[in-house]
Amino acid sequence: MASGLTSEELEKENAILKQALMQAGAGAHYYASADAVREIKDDMQMPFMGNSGNHCYSMLLDFHELDCRERLNTSSYVNVVLEDEEVKAVNLGMRINIADQTTYPSSFKVHNITLNMIANLWNCPKPLDFDDYGAFPGAGTVGSTEACLLGGLCLKFRWRKWYAARHGLTEGEVRGVYPNLVISTCFQAAWEKLFRYMDVEAKFVRPSKDTFAITAEGVKAQIDEKTIGVVCILGNHYGGQYDPVWEIDEMLQQLNEEMGYQVGIHVDGASGAFIAPFQDDVPAWDFRLPTVLSISASGHKFGESVCGTGWIVWRQREGLSEHVAISVSYLGGKADSYTLNFSRPASGIFVQYYKFNRLGRNGYRALR
């Protein structure tokens, strides 16, 4: 060997150095820090003694080095390219618990401003109670999965009141009825969570292999009086195809009138709700259609925010978002929470606000 020492002699020297460093409690190995040469006997337990910040970060970097490069990951559709100012916005938001509206009113105003931009982008009618809240019915969520779950829950609770009145059932009795939701087999994992966790039966419509989109006729065949709603996917994760929301809306209007139903649509726009508004050849798919009750989207996909950003907007509070609103008064004031999660950082909201102002409508149009 170049050093003139055998491998056994090097190991012996290294052991002596380790022992000396442990006895001194400080200092550095020729090749690494004192923390790095300390033997970790059990990585299943929290260490008894702490380490330097630099060493802790180095350990994380070692794990990260073995991962795929973020920019090569095209499977999860998450924005990973950040400008320096975006990183600053992320760091700023990490210190803000956006659930605490009374402590951080200005930060929550950023939430509402961003929410209003999205509601207007999706042509949501301005609610009569807008001035009471300063915002459209909706919320920033932890990804679009939470947004889908909230949309599905509101459809379920809305249906439950209608079904109980239709059959003269008490609240306890109607809870024993198993409702269903009509959806394409191209659904994303969020909806399987709804079916499993929220006691909703899935009634699937199999799309054509030629279009990868469901049809109004296929949806109609699955609807009965236990149907809480229809999910239309705006940009499935196989090929980005849009379900024909406009045709399904027309069918539902006729069916509801004929059967006395109130079946509405949730648009799962995880991939497409920040693309379709900037496409000139797409028919009306949003709140311009009367049976569209809610729309969800991933802010971290083509909304260009950071991972963990989602949004939901409802047509109105009455009969919809009011079903999931929780009044919180123990944080120094009174505020409504519309999310499944509570404490969460403002990072995604801050970056979404940054991106809307950074790119503008013309910038998003260029991205499509």
VENSULTA-V455542 format. One record per pair of residues at least 4 apart in sequence whose C-alpha atoms are under 8 Angstrom apart, sorted by the first residue. I is the first residue (numbers start at 1). J is the second residue. Records with the same first field share a line. If there is no record, write none. Layout:
# VENSULTA-V455542
I=J ; J
This chain:
# VENSULTA-V455542
1=5 ; 6
5=9 ; 10
6=10
7=11
8=12
9=13
10=14
11=15
12=16
13=17
14=18
15=19
16=20
17=21 ; 29
18=22 ; 29 ; 37 ; 38
19=23
20=24
21=25 ; 26 ; 27 ; 28 ; 29 ; 34
22=26 ; 38
26=34
27=33 ; 34
28=32 ; 33 ; 34
29=33 ; 34 ; 37
32=36 ; 37
33=37 ; 55
34=38
35=51 ; 52 ; 55
36=55
43=47
51=55 ; 56
52=56
53=57
54=58
55=59
56=60
57=61
58=62
59=63
60=64
61=65
62=66
63=67
68=72 ; 73
69=73
70=80
71=80 ; 81
73=77
74=78
77=300 ; 301 ; 302
78=300 ; 301 ; 302 ; 304 ; 306 ; 307
79=300 ; 301 ; 302 ; 304 ; 305 ; 306 ; 307
80=306 ; 307
82=86 ; 87
83=87
84=88
85=89
86=90 ; 351 ; 354
87=91
88=92
89=93 ; 347 ; 350 ; 351 ; 354
90=94 ; 346 ; 347 ; 348 ; 350 ; 351
91=95 ; 347
92=96 ; 347
93=345 ; 346 ; 347 ; 348 ; 349 ; 350
94=345 ; 346 ; 347
95=345 ; 346
96=104 ; 107 ; 345 ; 346 ; 347
97=104 ; 343 ; 344 ; 345 ; 346
98=104 ; 107 ; 108 ; 343 ; 344 ; 345 ; 346
99=337 ; 342 ; 343 ; 344
100=104 ; 331 ; 343
101=105 ; 107 ; 108 ; 335
102=331 ; 332 ; 333 ; 334 ; 335
103=331 ; 332
104=108
105=109
106=110
107=111 ; 346
108=112
109=113
110=114 ; 349 ; 350 ; 353
111=115 ; 140 ; 349 ; 350 ; 353
112=116 ; 134 ; 135 ; 136
113=117 ; 135
114=118 ; 349 ; 352 ; 353
115=119 ; 135 ; 136 ; 138 ; 139 ; 140 ; 311 ; 313
116=120 ; 135 ; 136
117=121
118=122 ; 313
119=123 ; 124 ; 136 ; 313
120=124
121=277
122=277 ; 286 ; 287
123=286 ; 287 ; 288
124=286 ; 287 ; 288 ; 314 ; 315
125=287 ; 315
126=130 ; 136
127=136 ; 315 ; 316
129=133
130=134 ; 135 ; 136
131=135
136=313 ; 314 ; 316
137=313 ; 314 ; 315 ; 316 ; 317 ; 321
138=311 ; 312 ; 313 ; 314 ; 321 ; 338
139=311 ; 312 ; 313 ; 338 ; 339
140=309 ; 310 ; 311 ; 312 ; 349
141=146 ; 147 ; 308 ; 309 ; 310 ; 311 ; 312 ; 339 ; 341
142=146 ; 147 ; 308 ; 309 ; 310 ; 341
143=147 ; 297 ; 298 ; 299 ; 300 ; 307 ; 308 ; 309 ; 310 ; 311
144=148 ; 190 ; 270 ; 296 ; 297 ; 298 ; 299 ; 309 ; 310 ; 311 ; 312
145=149 ; 189 ; 190 ; 191 ; 310
146=150 ; 190 ; 310 ; 339 ; 340
147=151 ; 296 ; 297 ; 310 ; 311 ; 312
148=152 ; 190 ; 191 ; 268 ; 296 ; 312
149=153 ; 190 ; 191 ; 193 ; 194
150=154 ; 324 ; 339 ; 340
151=155 ; 266 ; 294 ; 295 ; 296 ; 312
152=156 ; 194 ; 266
153=157 ; 198 ; 324
154=158 ; 319 ; 320 ; 321 ; 323 ; 324
155=159 ; 228 ; 229 ; 264 ; 320
156=160 ; 179 ; 228
157=161 ; 320 ; 323
158=162 ; 228 ; 319 ; 320 ; 323
159=163 ; 226 ; 227 ; 228 ; 262
160=164 ; 174 ; 175
161=165
162=166
163=167 ; 169 ; 174 ; 225 ; 226
164=168 ; 169 ; 170 ; 171 ; 174
165=169
169=173 ; 174
170=174
171=175
172=176
173=177
178=199 ; 200 ; 201 ; 226
179=199 ; 200 ; 201 ; 226 ; 227 ; 228
180=200 ; 201 ; 202 ; 203 ; 226 ; 227 ; 228 ; 229
181=200 ; 201 ; 202 ; 203 ; 227 ; 228 ; 229 ; 230 ; 231
182=202 ; 203 ; 204 ; 205 ; 219 ; 222 ; 223 ; 227 ; 229 ; 230 ; 231
183=187 ; 202 ; 203 ; 204 ; 205 ; 219 ; 230 ; 231 ; 232
184=204 ; 205 ; 206 ; 207 ; 213 ; 214 ; 231 ; 232 ; 233
185=204 ; 205 ; 206 ; 207
186=207 ; 212 ; 236 ; 237 ; 238
187=191 ; 233 ; 236
188=192 ; 236 ; 237
189=193
190=194
191=195
192=196
193=197 ; 198
194=198 ; 199 ; 200
195=199 ; 200 ; 201 ; 202
196=200
203=222
204=222
205=214 ; 218 ; 219 ; 222
206=214 ; 218
207=211 ; 212 ; 213 ; 214 ; 215
208=212 ; 213 ; 214
211=241
212=239 ; 241
213=241 ; 242 ; 243 ; 244
214=218 ; 219 ; 243 ; 244
215=219 ; 243 ; 244 ; 247 ; 248
216=220 ; 244 ; 247 ; 248 ; 251
217=221
218=222
219=223 ; 230 ; 248
220=251 ; 252
223=227
225=261
227=263
228=263 ; 264
229=263 ; 264 ; 265 ; 266
230=263 ; 264 ; 265 ; 266
231=265 ; 266 ; 267 ; 268
232=242 ; 243 ; 244 ; 245 ; 265 ; 266 ; 267 ; 268
233=242 ; 243 ; 267 ; 268 ; 269
234=240 ; 241 ; 242 ; 243 ; 267 ; 268 ; 269 ; 270 ; 271 ; 272 ; 273
235=239 ; 240 ; 241 ; 242 ; 243 ; 269 ; 270 ; 271 ; 272
236=240 ; 241 ; 242 ; 271
237=271
240=271 ; 272
242=272
244=248 ; 285
245=249 ; 267 ; 284 ; 285
246=250 ; 283 ; 284 ; 285 ; 289
247=251
248=252
249=253 ; 265 ; 289 ; 290 ; 291 ; 292
250=254
251=255
252=256 ; 263 ; 264 ; 291
253=257 ; 291
254=258
255=259 ; 260 ; 261
256=260 ; 261 ; 262 ; 263
257=261
263=291
264=291 ; 292 ; 293
265=291 ; 292 ; 293 ; 294
266=292 ; 293 ; 294 ; 295 ; 296
267=286 ; 292 ; 294 ; 295 ; 296
268=273 ; 295 ; 296 ; 297
269=273 ; 274 ; 295 ; 296 ; 297 ; 298
270=296 ; 297 ; 298 ; 301
271=275 ; 297 ; 298 ; 301 ; 302
272=276 ; 297 ; 302
273=277 ; 296 ; 297
274=278 ; 297 ; 302 ; 303 ; 364
275=279 ; 302 ; 364 ; 365 ; 368
276=282
278=361 ; 364 ; 365 ; 368
279=365 ; 368
284=288 ; 289
285=289
286=292 ; 295
287=291 ; 292 ; 293 ; 294 ; 315
288=292
292=315
293=314 ; 315 ; 316 ; 320
294=312 ; 313 ; 314 ; 315
295=312 ; 313 ; 314
296=310 ; 311 ; 312 ; 313
297=310 ; 311 ; 312
298=302 ; 303 ; 309 ; 310 ; 311
299=303 ; 304 ; 305 ; 306 ; 308 ; 309 ; 310 ; 311 ; 348 ; 352
300=304 ; 305 ; 306 ; 307 ; 308 ; 309 ; 310 ; 348
301=305
303=352 ; 355
304=352 ; 355
305=309 ; 348 ; 349 ; 351 ; 352 ; 355
306=347 ; 348 ; 351 ; 352
307=348
308=348
309=348 ; 349
314=320 ; 321
315=320
316=320 ; 321
317=321 ; 322
318=322
319=323
321=325 ; 338
324=338 ; 339
325=336 ; 337 ; 338 ; 339
326=336 ; 337 ; 338
327=334 ; 335 ; 336 ; 337
328=333 ; 334 ; 335 ; 336 ; 337
329=333 ; 334 ; 335
330=334
337=342
346=350
347=351
348=352
349=353
350=354
351=355
352=356
353=357
354=358
355=359 ; 360
356=360 ; 361
359=363 ; 364
360=364
361=365
362=366
363=367
364=368
